[in-house]
Amino acid sequence: MADAAQRLTENVAGDFYVDASCIDCDACRQIAPATFRDHGDQSSVYRQPESASDIERALKALIACPTSSIGTARGRKYDTRAAAESFPAPVAENVYFCGYTAESSFGAWSYLIVRGADEGGNVLVDSPRYSSRLANNIDALGGVRTMFLTHCDDVADHERYARRFGCKRIMHERDGATRHGFERALEGDEDVRIDDELIVIPTPGHTRGHAVLLYRDKFLFTGDHLAWSPVRETLTAFRTACWHSWPEQIRSMERLLGYNFEWVLPGHGRIHQDTRAVMRAHLERCVEWMKSR
């Protein structure tokens, strides 16, 4: 629960606020950009939501917040049940955002790919914070057959979800897949085809065992490797959050030029969609920018 006594002074007056426990993960600003802003190292409310749509988004941000840093001055005025039930929330086609981000993953986003049993079943990409409500909603969408973890930073409550759904977990051995007890540990730097629609592409750099997941040559789930920058208006990587090797991450980024995709869905950073040709141009620009850092 957010603490009104710790309400940040940067919040405008009104019901919704962010308290001092905010870790600046950016989730609220992505979910409800009309309400939350970055005032420097933390988020705050810069405009109180008034329309039904803005209130709905603000409440979704409240539910998704990894540190429960968002509160309302008159808590009983707002019914959060609908917001809690809204996750997983549709992104595009059969791809969903799970919400319920975890502090242990610094608020990283996780995704659910909903597929029929004959297509290989549902895939959970990175783990959200455990919520029985979320688990029930995922169950209603067909459960989870496979859990793919992009890297060791964003595993969150993977054990609880694995027990809940009896799913197979996949991560690269260089990021401790065996140590975490995962059912499948990837090795080496070659692509791994999970099935006809899913390809794992090792992308070491952010961590030694980082990997991305390409779905239908369209949706690229990038973990902490690649994201959209609304400031630079192009694809980017995080130089100050590269825990293993920046030169190796550049080489991994160059490797992605050999693949087609229209969507980038990161764990941290912004989602973006465009044509394959435009996304390739953005990726080329990203590589050149990385080489100049």
MIMIDO-872101 format. One record per residue (C-alpha): x, z, y. Coordinates in steps of 0.1 Angstrom, whole numbers, plus 5000, padded with zeros to 4 digits. Layout:
BEGIN
      X      Z      Y
      X      Z      Y
...
END
This chain:
BEGIN
      X      Z      Y
   5000   5000   5000
   5012   4992   5035
   5019   5022   5057
   5002   5021   5091
   5027   5046   5104
   5054   5021   5097
   5036   4992   5114
   5062   4969   5131
   5060   4968   5168
   5062   4930   5167
   5026   4928   5153
   4999   4919   5178
   4971   4944   5182
   4943   4941   5156
   4934   4948   5119
   4962   4930   5100
   4998   4941   5103
   5031   4941   5085
   5050   4973   5080
   5088   4981   5080
   5091   4975   5042
   5090   4937   5047
   5120   4920   5030
   5115   4887   5049
   5107   4867   5017
   5086   4841   5036
   5056   4842   5012
   5031   4853   5038
   5043   4827   5063
   5038   4799   5038
   5004   4811   5026
   4989   4820   5060
   5010   4803   5087
   4983   4808   5113
   4986   4845   5110
   5022   4854   5101
   5055   4845   5117
   5092   4852   5114
   5104   4873   5143
   5139   4876   5129
   5147   4892   5095
   5111   4903   5090
   5075   4889   5092
   5048   4900   5116
   5013   4891   5126
   5014   4869   5157
   4977   4860   5157
   4949   4880   5141
   4928   4859   5117
   4893   4853   5129
   4878   4824   5110
   4867   4828   5074
   4894   4805   5063
   4922   4823   5081
   4910   4857   5069
   4910   4843   5033
   4945   4831   5036
   4957   4864   5052
   4942   4883   5023
   4959   4860   4998
   4992   4867   5015
   4984   4905   5013
   4979   4901   4975
   5010   4879   4970
   5033   4901   4991
   5061   4915   4967
   5065   4948   4986
   5029   4955   4996
   5040   4953   5032
   5008   4938   5046
   4979   4960   5055
   4947   4962   5074
   4938   4989   5099
   4903   4992   5085
   4910   4986   5049
   4874   4988   5037
   4863   4961   5060
   4879   4934   5039
   4871   4927   5002
   4903   4917   4985
   4887   4909   4952
   4882   4872   4959
   4918   4869   4971
   4931   4886   4940
   4910   4863   4918
   4922   4832   4936
   4955   4832   4917
   4968   4810   4901
   4960   4788   4931
   4960   4750   4929
   4990   4732   4944
   4984   4696   4932
   4968   4681   4901
   4974   4706   4872
   5001   4726   4890
   4993   4761   4903
   5010   4787   4924
   5009   4821   4906
   5010   4844   4937
   5019   4880   4929
   5055   4876   4939
   5080   4903   4927
   5104   4924   4948
   5129   4921   4920
   5129   4883   4926
   5130   4888   4964
   5095   4873   4965
   5103   4841   4946
   5074   4818   4938
   5064   4811   4902
   5042   4782   4890
   5019   4774   4861
   5016   4739   4846
   4982   4736   4829
   4982   4713   4799
   4962   4708   4768
   4974   4720   4735
   4981   4684   4724
   5003   4680   4754
   5024   4710   4746
   5004   4738   4762
   5008   4756   4795
   5042   4763   4811
   5050   4792   4833
   5079   4784   4856
   5097   4816   4865
   5079   4849   4863
   5056   4865   4888
   5050   4903   4892
   5029   4915   4863
   4992   4918   4871
   4966   4922   4844
   4942   4903   4867
   4966   4874   4870
   4973   4875   4832
   4936   4873   4825
   4932   4844   4849
   4961   4826   4833
   4945   4833   4799
   4913   4817   4811
   4933   4786   4819
   4948   4784   4784
   4975   4811   4784
   5012   4803   4783
   5030   4785   4755
   5064   4782   4772
   5081   4802   4800
   5109   4784   4817
   5132   4805   4838
   5153   4786   4863
   5179   4813   4866
   5186   4850   4862
   5174   4860   4897
   5138   4851   4892
   5129   4866   4858
   5108   4894   4873
   5083   4907   4846
   5091   4881   4820
   5090   4906   4791
   5054   4917   4799
   5042   4882   4802
   5060   4872   4770
   5043   4900   4751
   5010   4892   4767
   5010   4856   4757
   5035   4854   4728
   5052   4826   4746
   5087   4811   4740
   5111   4818   4769
   5138   4793   4779
   5168   4798   4801
   5205   4787   4802
   5229   4808   4783
   5253   4810   4812
   5227   4831   4830
   5222   4855   4801
   5194   4840   4781
   5206   4858   4749
   5212   4890   4767
   5177   4890   4781
   5163   4883   4745
   5150   4848   4753
   5138   4828   4723
   5158   4797   4734
   5192   4797   4751
   5203   4764   4766
   5239   4754   4765
   5262   4729   4782
   5254   4705   4811
   5234   4678   4793
   5197   4673   4800
   5174   4689   4775
   5140   4673   4768
   5115   4700   4760
   5088   4675   4752
   5075   4641   4763
   5067   4654   4798
   5094   4681   4805
   5131   4677   4811
   5155   4706   4819
   5184   4695   4841
   5212   4720   4844
   5222   4725   4881
   5249   4751   4882
   5260   4763   4917
   5235   4789   4930
   5243   4807   4897
   5264   4796   4867
   5234   4788   4846
   5209   4776   4871
   5186   4747   4859
   5156   4728   4873
   5126   4715   4854
   5112   4680   4859
   5076   4674   4849
   5063   4638   4844
   5090   4624   4867
   5069   4637   4895
   5071   4675   4899
   5106   4691   4903
   5106   4729   4900
   5139   4738   4917
   5143   4776   4916
   5169   4784   4943
   5187   4751   4941
   5167   4729   4964
   5139   4733   4990
   5123   4718   5020
   5135   4729   5055
   5107   4728   5081
   5134   4733   5108
   5156   4704   5098
   5127   4684   5083
   5145   4675   5052
   5156   4688   5019
   5182   4716   5019
   5202   4741   4999
   5211   4777   5008
   5248   4780   5017
   5246   4817   5024
   5228   4824   4991
   5251   4805   4968
   5263   4832   4943
   5285   4810   4921
   5300   4778   4936
   5291   4756   4965
   5312   4726   4953
   5295   4729   4919
   5261   4730   4936
   5269   4699   4955
   5278   4681   4922
   5246   4693   4907
   5227   4680   4937
   5243   4646   4934
   5232   4646   4898
   5196   4648   4908
   5199   4615   4926
   5195   4599   4891
   5160   4612   4887
   5126   4603   4902
   5103   4630   4917
   5077   4633   4944
   5073   4671   4947
   5099   4698   4952
   5085   4732   4942
   5111   4759   4949
   5113   4796   4941
   5125   4802   4977
   5119   4778   5006
   5091   4754   5013
   5072   4730   4990
   5073   4694   5000
   5058   4661   4987
   5064   4625   4996
   5071   4591   4978
   5099   4589   4954
   5119   4566   4978
   5115   4590   5007
   5124   4621   4986
   5155   4603   4974
   5165   4596   5010
   5160   4632   5018
   5181   4642   4988
   5209   4619   4999
   5208   4634   5034
   5209   4669   5018
   5241   4660   4998
   5259   4647   5029
   5249   4678   5048
   5262   4701   5020
   5295   4683   5020
   5299   4691   5057
   5294   4728   5053
END
